[in-house]
């Protein structure tokens, strides 16, 4: 029994490895797969046949010959299934439908004003249903739903605390699974943003990456040694709530002087209101700054300076090779990035510009949803050898 089980596990892992290799290196031949993975040719041939039967890959033409017959090339069947990925913000919900290579096929956004859980869930269902309805017919349908949330999320997908939404102990992963009966992943939105930039964005070459999500609040996602770091129960990265003013203003998290009270979108809008910009948006402040408004420029640079304070602390703690600034305030890069750099250069111990890359998120507003898509796709591929899942 033990030997049979071990053989099953090994086969499952080998099959997932072959599929991963095809996804990353296609078009690729069976012989090349064997060379890359170290599996023998007979094993590769058998697993490839199963993957073809399961419609996860397909053959496409022939490659160059190295002395014998021209090899048949293999491609991922990227439309064998689709994922739905969500960025659940404080004032809006962004959702995308992607194929198994992460290509965005459809996108929907819903704005909301109230943060009541039932009302937001109703809107979330509407958005997911809308994306589900436009998904093309496929062998496996929707293979996963992923939701990035601005809050503390456990490894079981429970939202312990989302201060800016006013939510506590919401078992969102279970709620969505019970409703849709497909695999569901719920993750902190900054963790998802970090992973999105690592897999698809500006961080593909970095093994030590810090992603700062600057919106109504501030979240931080950490890629350490090439992998997403989540801590013991998934609570890492709540650096928006590190104290930078010991007797500072009260935060919704219950702490005082939190970083996000001075360097977030909300902080910028509050300061803008005081400066006479009534009901201004970030976009309007940027437009005013572009037109030479000194007050708007000063507001944006001040927030950038405070961002630099927090990022300097992060550099001291993690010594990353790359820091990525994402979410709403990345739009103000012209004003905030120089301010961040000045603060880092002033305060960081032994800082050298060549030591840390400072970038704006390449995926722009899609960092979080693409991270969730990557989680969905990887989870599906990991189960490629599990017939109970695929059948």
C-alpha positions as CSV (number, residue, x, y, z in Angstrom):
1,X,0.0,0.0,0.0
2,X,2.8,2.4,1.0
3,X,4.7,1.6,-2.2
4,X,1.7,2.2,-4.4
5,X,0.9,5.5,-2.7
6,X,4.5,6.6,-3.1
7,X,4.4,5.7,-6.8
8,X,1.2,7.7,-7.2
9,X,2.8,10.8,-5.5
10,X,5.9,10.6,-7.6
11,X,3.9,10.3,-10.8
12,X,1.8,13.3,-9.8
13,X,4.8,15.4,-9.1
14,X,6.5,14.3,-12.3
15,X,3.4,15.1,-14.4
16,X,3.2,18.5,-12.8
17,X,6.9,19.1,-13.6
18,X,6.4,18.1,-17.2
19,X,3.5,20.4,-17.6
20,X,5.3,23.3,-15.9
21,X,8.3,22.8,-18.2
22,X,6.0,22.9,-21.3
23,X,4.3,26.0,-20.0
24,X,7.7,27.8,-19.4
25,X,9.6,26.6,-22.5
26,X,7.0,25.9,-25.2
27,X,7.4,25.0,-28.0
28,X,9.4,22.1,-26.7
29,X,10.1,18.5,-27.8
30,X,9.8,15.4,-25.6
31,X,13.5,14.9,-25.8
32,X,14.2,18.4,-24.6
33,X,11.7,17.9,-21.7
34,X,13.7,14.8,-20.7
35,X,17.0,16.7,-20.7
36,X,15.6,19.7,-18.8
37,X,13.8,17.6,-16.1
38,X,16.2,14.7,-15.8
39,X,13.3,12.2,-16.3
40,X,13.9,9.3,-18.6
41,X,12.4,9.5,-22.1
42,X,9.9,6.7,-21.6
43,X,8.4,8.5,-18.5
44,X,8.2,11.8,-20.4
45,X,6.5,10.1,-23.4
46,X,3.9,8.5,-21.1
47,X,3.2,11.6,-19.2
48,X,3.0,13.7,-22.3
49,X,0.4,11.3,-23.7
50,X,-1.7,11.6,-20.6
51,X,-1.5,15.4,-20.8
52,X,-2.6,15.4,-24.4
53,X,-5.5,13.1,-23.6
54,X,-6.5,15.5,-20.8
55,X,-6.4,18.4,-23.3
56,X,-3.8,20.3,-21.2
57,X,-1.3,20.4,-24.0
58,X,-1.2,19.7,-27.7
59,X,1.2,18.9,-30.5
60,X,2.1,21.6,-33.0
61,X,4.4,21.1,-36.0
62,X,7.9,19.9,-35.9
63,X,11.2,21.4,-34.8
64,X,14.7,21.4,-36.1
65,X,16.4,18.0,-36.4
66,X,19.6,17.3,-34.5
67,X,20.5,14.3,-36.7
68,X,17.4,12.1,-36.8
69,X,13.7,12.7,-37.4
70,X,12.4,16.2,-36.8
71,X,10.9,16.3,-33.3
72,X,7.2,17.0,-32.7
73,X,6.8,20.2,-30.7
74,X,4.5,20.5,-27.7
75,X,2.5,23.6,-26.7
76,X,0.4,24.5,-23.6
77,X,-3.3,24.5,-24.3
78,X,-3.8,27.8,-22.7
79,X,-7.6,27.8,-23.3
80,X,-8.2,24.5,-21.5
81,X,-9.5,26.5,-18.6
82,X,-9.8,30.0,-17.3
83,X,-9.3,31.9,-14.0
84,X,-11.2,34.7,-12.4
85,X,-9.1,37.1,-10.3
86,X,-10.3,39.9,-8.1
87,X,-8.7,43.0,-6.5
88,X,-11.2,43.9,-3.7
89,X,-10.4,47.5,-2.8
90,X,-11.9,49.9,-0.3
91,X,-14.0,51.7,-2.8
92,X,-14.0,49.5,-5.9
93,X,-13.7,45.9,-7.1
94,X,-11.6,45.1,-10.1
95,X,-11.9,41.6,-11.8
96,X,-10.3,39.9,-14.7
97,X,-10.8,36.7,-16.7
98,X,-7.5,35.1,-17.8
99,X,-6.4,32.0,-19.7
100,X,-3.9,29.6,-18.3
101,X,-1.0,31.7,-19.5
102,X,-2.2,34.8,-17.7
103,X,-3.5,36.7,-20.7
104,X,-6.4,39.0,-19.7
105,X,-9.5,38.2,-21.8
106,X,-12.1,40.3,-20.1
107,X,-12.1,43.0,-17.3
108,X,-14.8,44.5,-15.2
109,X,-14.8,47.1,-12.4
110,X,-17.5,48.0,-9.9
111,X,-17.4,51.0,-7.6
112,X,-19.1,51.1,-4.2
113,X,-19.5,53.5,-1.3
114,X,-20.8,51.4,1.6
115,X,-18.5,48.8,3.2
116,X,-21.3,46.6,4.6
117,X,-20.2,42.9,4.0
118,X,-23.5,41.7,2.6
119,X,-23.7,44.5,0.1
120,X,-20.1,44.1,-1.0
121,X,-20.6,40.4,-1.3
122,X,-23.6,41.0,-3.6
123,X,-21.5,43.2,-5.8
124,X,-18.6,40.7,-5.8
125,X,-21.0,37.9,-6.9
126,X,-22.3,40.1,-9.7
127,X,-18.8,40.8,-10.9
128,X,-17.7,37.2,-10.8
129,X,-20.9,36.0,-12.5
130,X,-20.3,38.6,-15.2
131,X,-16.8,37.3,-15.9
132,X,-17.9,33.7,-15.7
133,X,-20.6,34.3,-18.3
134,X,-18.2,35.6,-20.9
135,X,-15.7,32.8,-20.4
136,X,-15.3,30.7,-23.6
137,X,-16.3,27.1,-23.5
138,X,-13.4,24.9,-22.4
139,X,-12.4,21.5,-21.1
140,X,-12.1,22.6,-17.5
141,X,-14.2,25.8,-17.3
142,X,-13.3,28.1,-14.4
143,X,-10.3,26.4,-12.7
144,X,-10.0,28.9,-9.8
145,X,-11.2,32.1,-8.3
146,X,-8.7,34.4,-6.5
147,X,-9.4,37.5,-4.4
148,X,-6.8,40.0,-3.1
149,X,-8.0,41.8,0.0
150,X,-6.5,44.8,1.8
151,X,-6.2,43.2,5.2
152,X,-4.8,40.5,7.4
153,X,-5.6,37.2,5.8
154,X,-4.8,33.8,7.3
155,X,-3.4,30.8,5.4
156,X,-7.0,29.4,5.4
157,X,-8.3,32.4,3.5
158,X,-10.1,34.1,6.5
159,X,-9.9,37.9,6.7
160,X,-9.0,38.4,10.4
161,X,-9.0,42.2,10.0
162,X,-9.5,44.6,7.1
163,X,-9.4,48.0,9.0
164,X,-10.2,50.2,5.9
165,X,-13.2,48.0,5.1
166,X,-14.3,47.6,8.8
167,X,-14.3,43.8,8.4
168,X,-13.3,41.3,11.1
169,X,-13.2,37.5,11.0
170,X,-14.7,37.1,7.6
171,X,-14.2,33.5,6.2
172,X,-14.3,34.8,2.6
173,X,-12.6,31.8,1.0
174,X,-15.2,29.4,2.5
175,X,-18.0,31.7,1.6
176,X,-16.9,31.8,-2.1
177,X,-16.2,28.1,-2.3
178,X,-19.7,27.3,-0.9
179,X,-21.2,29.6,-3.5
180,X,-19.2,28.6,-6.6
181,X,-17.8,25.1,-5.8
182,X,-14.5,25.7,-7.5
183,X,-11.0,26.2,-5.9
184,X,-10.8,29.6,-4.2
185,X,-7.8,31.5,-3.0
186,X,-8.0,34.6,-0.8
187,X,-4.8,36.5,-0.2
188,X,-3.6,39.9,1.1
189,X,-3.6,42.2,-1.9
190,X,0.0,43.4,-1.4
191,X,1.2,39.8,-1.3
192,X,-0.7,39.2,-4.6
193,X,0.7,42.4,-6.0
194,X,4.3,41.3,-5.2
195,X,3.7,38.0,-6.8
196,X,2.1,39.5,-9.9
197,X,5.1,41.7,-10.4
198,X,7.5,38.8,-9.8
199,X,5.8,36.5,-12.3
200,X,4.6,38.9,-15.0
201,X,5.9,42.3,-14.2
202,X,9.0,44.4,-13.4
203,X,10.4,41.9,-10.8
204,X,10.9,38.9,-12.9
205,X,14.7,39.0,-12.4
206,X,14.7,39.7,-8.7
207,X,14.9,37.2,-5.9
208,X,14.6,39.8,-3.1
209,X,11.7,42.1,-3.9
210,X,9.5,44.4,-1.8
211,X,6.2,45.5,-3.3
212,X,4.5,48.5,-1.6
213,X,0.8,48.9,-2.4
214,X,-0.1,52.6,-1.8
215,X,-3.8,53.1,-1.9
216,X,-6.3,54.1,0.8
217,X,-4.0,52.3,3.1
218,X,-0.5,50.8,2.7
219,X,0.3,47.1,2.3
220,X,3.6,45.4,1.7
221,X,4.3,42.1,-0.1
222,X,7.7,40.4,0.3
223,X,9.5,38.1,-2.2
224,X,12.4,36.6,-0.3
225,X,14.8,34.0,-1.9
226,X,12.5,34.0,-4.9
227,X,9.4,33.0,-3.0
228,X,6.5,34.9,-1.5
229,X,7.1,35.3,2.3
230,X,3.9,35.1,4.3
231,X,5.1,34.4,7.9
232,X,3.8,31.7,10.3
233,X,0.1,32.3,9.6
234,X,0.2,34.6,6.6
235,X,0.3,37.9,8.5
236,X,3.6,39.2,7.2
237,X,3.8,42.5,5.3
238,X,1.4,44.6,7.5
239,X,4.0,47.4,7.4
240,X,1.5,50.1,6.7
241,X,0.8,49.8,10.4
242,X,4.3,50.2,11.6
243,X,4.7,53.2,13.9
244,X,6.6,56.1,12.5
245,X,5.2,58.7,14.9
246,X,5.1,57.4,18.4
247,X,2.4,59.7,19.7
248,X,0.8,60.2,16.3
249,X,-2.8,60.1,15.1
250,X,-5.1,57.3,15.9
251,X,-5.4,54.6,13.2
252,X,-8.4,52.4,12.4
253,X,-6.3,49.4,13.3
254,X,-6.2,50.5,16.9
255,X,-2.6,51.7,16.8
256,X,-1.2,55.2,16.7
257,X,1.1,57.0,14.3
258,X,0.9,54.3,11.6
259,X,2.9,54.8,8.3
260,X,-0.3,54.8,6.2
261,X,-1.7,57.8,8.2
262,X,1.1,59.9,6.6
263,X,2.0,58.3,3.3
264,X,-1.2,56.8,1.8
265,X,-3.8,58.0,-0.8
266,X,-6.1,58.8,2.1
267,X,-3.4,60.8,3.8
268,X,-2.8,62.7,0.6
269,X,-6.6,63.4,0.1
270,X,-7.0,64.5,3.8
271,X,-4.0,66.9,3.4
272,X,-5.4,68.2,0.1
273,X,-8.7,69.0,1.7
274,X,-7.0,71.0,4.4
275,X,-5.0,72.9,1.7
276,X,-8.2,73.9,-0.1
277,X,-8.6,71.1,-2.7
278,X,-12.2,70.2,-1.9
279,X,-13.2,66.6,-2.8
280,X,-10.1,66.3,-5.1
281,X,-9.0,62.9,-6.5
282,X,-5.5,61.7,-6.9
283,X,-5.8,62.2,-10.6
284,X,-7.0,65.8,-10.2
285,X,-4.1,66.6,-7.9
286,X,-1.6,65.2,-10.4
287,X,-3.3,67.3,-13.1
288,X,-2.9,70.4,-11.0
289,X,0.7,69.6,-10.3
290,X,1.3,69.1,-14.0
291,X,-0.1,72.6,-14.6
292,X,2.4,74.0,-12.1
293,X,0.3,74.3,-9.0
294,X,2.9,74.6,-6.2
295,X,0.5,73.5,-3.5
296,X,-0.4,70.2,-5.4
297,X,3.3,69.6,-6.1
298,X,4.2,70.1,-2.4
299,X,1.4,67.7,-1.3
300,X,2.6,65.0,-3.6
301,X,6.2,65.4,-2.7
302,X,5.4,65.4,1.0
303,X,3.6,62.1,0.7
304,X,6.6,60.8,-1.3
305,X,8.9,61.9,1.5
306,X,6.9,59.9,4.1
307,X,6.8,57.0,1.7
308,X,10.6,57.3,1.7
309,X,10.7,57.1,5.5
310,X,8.9,53.8,5.5
311,X,10.7,52.3,2.6
312,X,14.0,53.2,4.2
313,X,13.0,51.2,7.3
314,X,12.1,48.3,5.0
315,X,15.5,48.5,3.3
316,X,17.2,48.4,6.6
317,X,15.2,45.3,7.7
318,X,15.2,43.2,4.5
319,X,18.1,44.5,2.3
320,X,16.1,43.9,-0.9
321,X,17.5,44.1,-4.4
322,X,14.3,45.8,-5.6
323,X,11.5,47.9,-4.2
324,X,8.4,48.3,-6.4
325,X,5.8,51.1,-5.8
326,X,2.3,50.1,-6.9
327,X,-1.4,50.7,-6.7
328,X,-3.1,54.2,-6.8
329,X,-0.2,56.5,-6.0
330,X,2.1,55.0,-8.7
331,X,0.3,57.4,-11.0
332,X,2.1,60.3,-9.3
333,X,5.5,58.7,-10.0
334,X,6.8,62.0,-11.4
335,X,6.5,63.6,-8.0
336,X,6.7,60.9,-5.4
337,X,9.6,58.8,-6.8
338,X,12.2,61.6,-6.6
339,X,11.0,62.4,-3.1
340,X,11.3,58.7,-2.1
341,X,14.8,58.6,-3.5
342,X,15.9,61.7,-1.7
343,X,14.7,60.4,1.7
344,X,16.3,57.0,1.1
345,X,19.6,58.6,0.2
346,X,19.5,60.8,3.3
347,X,18.5,58.2,5.8
348,X,19.5,54.7,4.6
349,X,22.7,53.4,6.2
350,X,25.4,52.7,3.6
351,X,23.0,53.2,0.8
352,X,24.2,53.0,-2.8
353,X,21.9,53.6,-5.7
354,X,23.2,50.5,-7.4
355,X,22.3,48.4,-4.4
356,X,18.5,48.8,-4.7
357,X,16.4,49.1,-7.8
358,X,13.4,51.5,-7.2
359,X,10.7,50.9,-9.7
360,X,7.0,51.7,-10.4
361,X,4.8,48.6,-10.9
362,X,4.9,47.5,-14.5
363,X,1.5,45.9,-14.3
364,X,0.0,49.2,-13.1
365,X,-3.5,48.6,-11.7
366,X,-3.3,44.9,-12.6
367,X,-0.5,43.9,-10.2
368,X,-2.9,42.3,-7.6
369,X,-5.2,40.6,-10.1
370,X,-2.3,39.1,-12.0
371,X,-0.8,37.8,-8.8
372,X,-4.1,36.1,-8.0
373,X,-4.2,34.7,-11.5
374,X,-0.7,33.3,-11.0
375,X,-1.9,31.6,-7.7
376,X,-4.9,30.2,-9.5
377,X,-2.9,28.8,-12.4
378,X,-0.2,27.3,-10.3
379,X,-2.7,25.6,-8.1
380,X,-4.4,24.1,-11.1
381,X,-1.1,22.9,-12.7
382,X,0.0,21.5,-9.4
383,X,-3.1,19.2,-9.4
384,X,-2.4,18.2,-13.0
385,X,-1.5,14.6,-11.9
386,X,-4.6,14.3,-9.7
387,X,-7.3,12.5,-11.8
388,X,-9.9,13.3,-9.1
389,X,-9.5,17.0,-9.9
390,X,-9.2,16.7,-13.6
391,X,-12.1,14.3,-14.2
